[in-house]
């Protein structure tokens, strides 16, 4: 689980404006951060199947947000992939 400070740091570079928390860019940044944390947890705890299910749900949710962003604003999509270090 991310603290408020960790969420703010994750969104800082991709926000559209100062109080932006709901844009696809912000949502993808938060999900990416949570996915990275959960991935490290699962490397240590390989049999934690409940967390694995949550991870798969987060990955699917992030994919939906990225698909939406790609359809609506291609330039923002490509910039976000570059900022977060995600591959196409």
N, C-alpha and C positions, 0 to 999 in steps of 0.2 A: 504494500500500500504506500502511496506517495503522500508526503506531507505537503502542506500548502506551499512551502518554500520550494520544494522540488518541482511541483507543478508549475509554479511561476517561472522557475529557471528553464523548464522544458519549453514553455510557450513564449518566452521572451523574444526569441529571434524570429518567430513566425507569425506573431499577432498582427492583425490588420490595424488595430488601434489599441490604446492603453487598457481598456476594460474588456477586451475581446477574449471570450472563453468558449464560444460556441461555434466559431467558424470551423470548416473542415480542416484547415491548416492547424489550428490549435488542438483539435481533437486528435488528429494524427500524431502530433508531437507528444501529447500525453500518453496515447496508446503505445507509441514506440518506446517511451521511457519505461512504462509498466511491463511491456513485453521483454525488454532487456533485463530488467530486474528479475522477472519470473523465470527467464531462461537460465540465469545464473543459479537461482534457487533449485531448479530442476536438475542442473548438472550435479549438484551435491546430493539431492534427494530424488533419485531416479524412480522410486516406487510411489511417489506422490501423484496418484492418478487424478485426484480431484483438482489439484492445481494445473495439471496438464490439460484438463478439459477447459478450465478457465483461460489458459493460454491460447488454446485453439479458437475459443470464442473471440478473444481480443484480436487475434490475427485476422479472423474473418471480418470483424467489425472495421478494423483498419483498412482492409482491402476494399470494403464497401465505400468508406469515406474517400479513399484514393480514386476509386472508379468514378465517383460523383464529381470530384474535383477535376479529374481529367476531362470529363464530359463538358463541364461548365467553363473551366478556365485553364487551358492547356499550358500557358506560360507559368501560372502559379503552381500548377502540378509539377512541372519540371524543376522549378526553383525549389520547391519543397523537398523533392527527392534528393536534390543536390545538398541542401542544408542539413538534412537528416542522415545523409549517407546511405539511403536506400537504393537498391538497384532496380532498374526497370524490368 
